[in-house]
Amino acid sequence: MDRNRVYNPNGARLEVKPD
């Protein structure tokens, strides 16, 4: 599991960058 990425319920992946 990547802590830097968040998975949407619809299946789309969003890359999240820590501030």
N, C-alpha and C positions, 0 to 999 in steps of 0.2 A: 504493500500500500504506500503510495507516494503522499507524503504530507504536504508537498508543494502543489498538489493538484486536488481539485474538488470535482466530484461527479454529480451531475444533475439527475433528478428523478426521471427525466425524459430520456436520459441516455447520453446527452451531450456532455463533452468534457471541457471544462474551463481551466485554463492554467492560471493559478493564483500566485502572485509574487508578493512575498512579505514586505511590508513597508520598512 
